[in-house]
């Protein structure tokens, strides 16, 4: 258990935030099977983020992502208009995209 905790501490915050969002999205589709509601989902995800991943608070999520996931208004989410460390002035920053080969023929 100590080795796992040490490994998790070495994971960067951006990766932790991406994992947090992915887990929320995955588990959101399973709420009925788990017998949970959206509030419980967020509560459990936040506990996982803080207690296991070592985040000081629930990782930030873009307002647009929260809306697309159908979690708008659910208490406990750390909703932001811009992710920490992102450069709002760079192309693709709002979408998180870029870097691909582009469209084509």
ABEGO torsion letter per residue (X at the ends): XAAAAAAAAABBAAAAAAAAAAAAAAAAAAAAAAGBBAAAAAAAAAAAAAAAAGBABBBBBBAAAAAAAGABGBBGBBBBABBBGBBAABBGAAAGBEGBAEBEX
